[in-house]
């Protein structure tokens, strides 16, 4: 709604690539050999025509398509089959569990993470054996804000390289004086540390994490969803924080110094286009990713 369009399929690269194609390209270079796209069923033909078929044909990488629909994993609440708003990132990952057979990474479709972040999560995955093992790539807050409006970020508390908590912080605003503030409450807002680590939803999990996620999602359906059944969502950082608080998980924090790029607002688009063009000119990416 803030962007004024479907930002996930906005063409931003020099050959019309969308942001997700750069993440897939970096994943290929990092050693990933399988991609799962979690989409609405009605998007299948559009996504395949936009880039899915081309990537499979030119790289040999297999792409699986998982459908996120409100009737899946919600048998306890059959009325949700008519809900239009997705149920959150935990539900999205669960909708892909039939095609997940190994440790796996999770990313957003509309974020540019950078090669270093994808390399870091790829290196961590072989060590994630159980539900208690996970990893997250954290970014510096100052590298993730937009000059055109507020953003929501998961501000992280860490200790000895491990995640302790993710606090969803809304209405983070970059000021004209360069300060970054939490403007959720009235007044000028609380100044935030620009070097604070934030989550941009780049996670690595062992396959058995899915069992924990499914169990907790079922509990959320019956305990928390009634508060706001039409809009309430269950997010991956909530599950991770619960596991940490119960001493059931150790989450490695892999720090990235890269600048994150995204199109939260329409005004962000020229900045992202320019950044990709610059990285292309520097040789980090080819003019045509899949030539």
C-alpha positions as CSV (number, residue, x, y, z in Angstrom):
1,X,0.0,0.0,0.0
2,X,2.9,2.4,0.8
3,X,4.5,1.7,-2.6
4,X,1.3,2.0,-4.6
5,X,1.8,-1.2,-6.6
6,X,3.1,-4.7,-6.6
7,X,6.7,-4.0,-5.6
8,X,7.8,-7.6,-5.6
9,X,7.6,-7.7,-9.5
10,X,8.8,-4.1,-10.1
11,X,11.4,-4.2,-12.9
12,X,14.6,-2.5,-11.5
13,X,17.6,-4.1,-13.3
14,X,19.1,-3.0,-16.6
15,X,17.5,-5.9,-18.4
16,X,14.2,-5.6,-16.5
17,X,15.1,-7.9,-13.6
18,X,13.2,-7.7,-10.3
19,X,15.0,-7.7,-7.0
20,X,14.3,-11.4,-6.2
21,X,16.3,-12.3,-9.3
22,X,19.4,-10.8,-7.8
23,X,19.0,-12.9,-4.7
24,X,18.5,-16.0,-6.8
25,X,21.6,-15.2,-8.8
26,X,23.6,-14.7,-5.6
27,X,22.2,-17.9,-4.2
28,X,23.4,-19.8,-7.3
29,X,26.9,-18.4,-6.8
30,X,26.8,-19.3,-3.1
31,X,26.1,-23.0,-3.9
32,X,22.3,-23.2,-3.5
33,X,20.8,-25.6,-6.0
34,X,17.1,-25.3,-5.3
35,X,14.6,-22.4,-5.0
36,X,11.1,-22.5,-3.6
37,X,8.8,-19.6,-4.4
38,X,5.9,-19.1,-2.0
39,X,3.1,-17.4,-3.9
40,X,-0.7,-17.2,-4.3
41,X,-2.0,-19.8,-6.8
42,X,-3.3,-17.1,-9.1
43,X,0.3,-15.7,-9.5
44,X,1.8,-18.9,-10.9
45,X,1.6,-18.2,-14.6
46,X,2.7,-14.6,-14.2
47,X,5.7,-15.5,-12.0
48,X,6.8,-18.3,-14.4
49,X,6.4,-16.0,-17.4
50,X,8.2,-13.1,-15.7
51,X,11.4,-15.0,-14.7
52,X,10.8,-18.5,-13.3
53,X,10.9,-20.5,-16.6
54,X,13.8,-18.5,-17.9
55,X,15.9,-19.2,-14.8
56,X,15.2,-22.9,-14.9
57,X,15.9,-23.1,-18.6
58,X,19.2,-21.2,-18.6
59,X,20.7,-22.3,-15.3
60,X,19.3,-25.8,-14.7
61,X,18.3,-24.8,-11.2
62,X,15.0,-26.3,-10.1
63,X,12.3,-24.0,-8.9
64,X,9.4,-25.3,-6.8
65,X,6.2,-23.4,-6.3
66,X,4.4,-23.5,-3.0
67,X,1.0,-22.0,-2.6
68,X,0.1,-19.9,0.4
69,X,-3.7,-20.1,0.9
70,X,-5.7,-19.4,4.0
71,X,-7.1,-22.9,4.2
72,X,-3.7,-24.6,4.8
73,X,-2.8,-25.5,8.4
74,X,-6.0,-23.8,9.6
75,X,-8.4,-26.7,10.0
76,X,-9.0,-25.5,13.6
77,X,-10.4,-22.3,12.2
78,X,-12.3,-23.1,9.1
79,X,-13.7,-19.6,8.8
80,X,-10.2,-18.4,7.8
81,X,-10.6,-20.1,4.4
82,X,-12.4,-16.8,3.4
83,X,-9.7,-14.5,4.7
84,X,-8.0,-12.3,2.1
85,X,-4.9,-11.2,4.0
86,X,-2.0,-13.7,4.4
87,X,-1.4,-15.2,7.8
88,X,2.3,-14.2,8.0
89,X,5.7,-15.5,7.3
90,X,5.4,-18.5,9.6
91,X,2.4,-19.7,7.7
92,X,4.2,-18.9,4.4
93,X,7.2,-21.2,5.3
94,X,4.8,-23.9,6.5
95,X,3.1,-23.9,3.1
96,X,6.4,-24.9,1.6
97,X,7.3,-27.7,4.0
98,X,6.3,-30.5,1.5
99,X,9.2,-29.5,-0.7
100,X,11.8,-28.6,2.0
101,X,14.1,-31.6,2.8
102,X,17.3,-29.9,4.0
103,X,18.4,-26.9,6.0
104,X,17.1,-23.9,4.2
105,X,17.3,-20.1,4.0
106,X,14.3,-17.7,4.0
107,X,14.3,-14.3,2.3
108,X,11.7,-11.6,1.4
109,X,10.9,-11.3,-2.3
110,X,11.2,-7.5,-2.3
111,X,14.6,-7.0,-0.7
112,X,18.1,-6.6,-2.1
113,X,20.4,-8.4,0.4
114,X,23.8,-8.4,-1.4
115,X,26.1,-11.2,-2.2
116,X,27.9,-11.1,1.2
117,X,24.7,-11.8,3.1
118,X,23.7,-14.7,0.9
119,X,27.3,-16.2,1.1
120,X,27.1,-15.9,4.9
121,X,23.8,-17.8,5.3
122,X,24.9,-20.4,2.8
123,X,28.1,-21.1,4.8
124,X,26.0,-21.4,8.0
125,X,23.4,-23.9,6.7
126,X,25.5,-27.1,6.9
127,X,25.8,-26.6,10.7
128,X,22.0,-26.3,11.3
129,X,20.9,-29.8,12.2
130,X,18.0,-29.4,14.6
131,X,15.2,-27.0,15.6
132,X,17.6,-25.5,18.2
133,X,20.0,-24.4,15.5
134,X,19.4,-21.3,13.4
135,X,21.1,-18.3,11.9
136,X,20.2,-14.8,11.0
137,X,22.0,-12.2,8.9
138,X,21.8,-8.8,10.7
139,X,22.2,-5.4,9.1
140,X,23.2,-2.1,10.6
141,X,20.1,0.0,11.1
142,X,21.6,3.0,9.3
143,X,21.9,0.8,6.2
144,X,18.2,-0.1,6.1
145,X,16.2,3.1,6.4
146,X,14.4,5.1,3.7
147,X,14.7,8.9,3.4
148,X,11.1,9.0,2.1
149,X,9.1,7.7,5.1
150,X,8.9,5.4,8.1
151,X,9.9,1.7,8.1
152,X,9.4,-1.3,10.4
153,X,12.5,-3.2,11.5
154,X,13.2,-6.0,13.9
155,X,15.7,-4.5,16.2
156,X,17.9,-7.2,17.7
157,X,19.5,-7.7,21.1
158,X,22.6,-9.9,20.9
159,X,25.1,-11.4,23.2
160,X,28.3,-13.2,22.3
161,X,27.3,-13.5,18.7
162,X,23.9,-15.0,19.6
163,X,20.5,-13.5,19.2
164,X,18.6,-12.7,22.4
165,X,15.5,-11.0,21.2
166,X,13.9,-9.4,18.1
167,X,11.8,-6.3,18.9
168,X,9.5,-5.3,16.0
169,X,9.8,-1.5,16.0
170,X,7.4,0.5,13.9
171,X,7.6,3.9,12.3
172,X,11.4,4.2,12.3
173,X,12.2,7.6,10.7
174,X,15.4,9.0,9.2
175,X,15.5,12.6,10.2
176,X,16.8,15.6,8.2
177,X,19.6,15.9,10.7
178,X,20.7,12.3,10.1
179,X,19.3,10.9,13.4
180,X,17.1,7.8,13.3
181,X,14.1,7.8,15.6
182,X,11.3,5.5,16.7
183,X,8.3,7.7,16.1
184,X,5.7,5.3,17.2
185,X,4.6,7.5,20.1
186,X,3.8,11.2,20.2
187,X,6.6,13.7,20.2
188,X,9.9,13.8,18.5
189,X,10.5,10.1,19.0
190,X,13.2,8.1,20.7
191,X,16.7,8.3,19.1
192,X,17.9,4.8,18.0
193,X,21.5,3.7,17.6
194,X,22.4,3.8,13.9
195,X,24.7,0.8,14.5
196,X,22.0,-1.3,16.0
197,X,21.6,-4.7,14.4
198,X,18.2,-5.3,12.7
199,X,16.7,-8.3,11.0
200,X,15.7,-8.1,7.4
201,X,14.1,-11.5,7.4
202,X,17.2,-13.4,6.1
203,X,17.1,-16.6,8.1
204,X,18.7,-20.0,8.1
205,X,16.9,-23.0,9.7
206,X,17.3,-26.7,10.1
207,X,14.5,-28.8,8.6
208,X,13.1,-29.7,12.0
209,X,12.4,-26.1,12.6
210,X,9.3,-26.7,10.6
211,X,7.9,-29.0,13.3
212,X,8.3,-26.3,15.9
213,X,6.8,-23.7,13.6
214,X,3.7,-25.9,12.9
215,X,3.1,-26.6,16.5
216,X,3.4,-22.9,17.5
217,X,1.3,-21.8,14.6
218,X,-1.5,-24.1,15.7
219,X,-1.3,-22.6,19.2
220,X,-1.4,-19.1,17.8
221,X,-4.5,-19.9,15.8
222,X,-6.5,-20.8,18.9
223,X,-4.9,-18.4,21.4
224,X,-3.9,-15.2,19.7
225,X,-5.7,-14.9,16.4
226,X,-9.1,-14.2,17.9
227,X,-7.8,-10.8,18.9
228,X,-7.8,-9.6,15.3
229,X,-8.9,-12.6,13.0
230,X,-9.0,-10.6,9.8
231,X,-5.5,-8.9,9.9
232,X,-3.4,-10.5,12.7
233,X,-0.2,-12.2,11.4
234,X,2.3,-14.6,12.9
235,X,5.9,-13.7,12.0
236,X,9.1,-15.7,12.0
237,X,10.8,-13.4,14.6
238,X,8.0,-14.2,17.0
239,X,8.7,-17.9,16.8
240,X,12.5,-17.3,17.1
241,X,12.1,-15.1,20.2
242,X,9.8,-17.7,21.8
243,X,12.4,-20.4,21.2
244,X,15.1,-18.2,22.7
245,X,13.1,-17.3,25.8
246,X,12.4,-21.0,26.4
247,X,16.1,-21.9,26.0
248,X,15.3,-24.1,23.0
249,X,17.4,-22.4,20.4
250,X,20.7,-20.8,19.7
251,X,20.5,-18.3,16.9
252,X,23.8,-17.2,15.3
253,X,23.9,-13.6,14.2
254,X,25.9,-13.2,11.0
255,X,26.6,-9.5,10.6
256,X,26.5,-7.8,7.2
257,X,28.1,-4.4,6.5
258,X,26.3,-4.2,3.1
259,X,23.7,-1.6,2.4
260,X,20.2,-3.1,2.1
261,X,18.0,-1.9,-0.8
262,X,14.3,-2.0,-1.1
263,X,11.3,-0.2,-2.5
264,X,9.1,0.6,0.5
265,X,8.0,3.9,-1.2
266,X,7.6,4.8,-4.8
267,X,10.4,7.4,-4.3
268,X,12.8,4.6,-3.4
269,X,12.7,3.2,-6.9
270,X,15.3,5.6,-8.6
271,X,17.8,5.0,-5.8
272,X,17.5,1.2,-6.2
273,X,17.8,1.4,-9.9
274,X,20.9,3.5,-9.6
275,X,22.4,1.2,-7.0
276,X,21.9,-1.9,-9.3
277,X,23.2,0.0,-12.3
278,X,26.3,0.9,-10.3
279,X,26.9,-2.6,-9.1
280,X,26.5,-3.8,-12.7
281,X,29.0,-1.2,-14.0
282,X,31.4,-2.4,-11.3
283,X,31.2,-6.0,-12.6
284,X,29.3,-7.4,-9.6
285,X,26.5,-8.5,-11.8
286,X,26.2,-9.0,-15.6
287,X,24.0,-6.7,-17.7
288,X,21.6,-9.7,-18.3
289,X,21.6,-12.1,-15.3
290,X,20.5,-15.1,-17.3
291,X,22.1,-14.6,-20.7
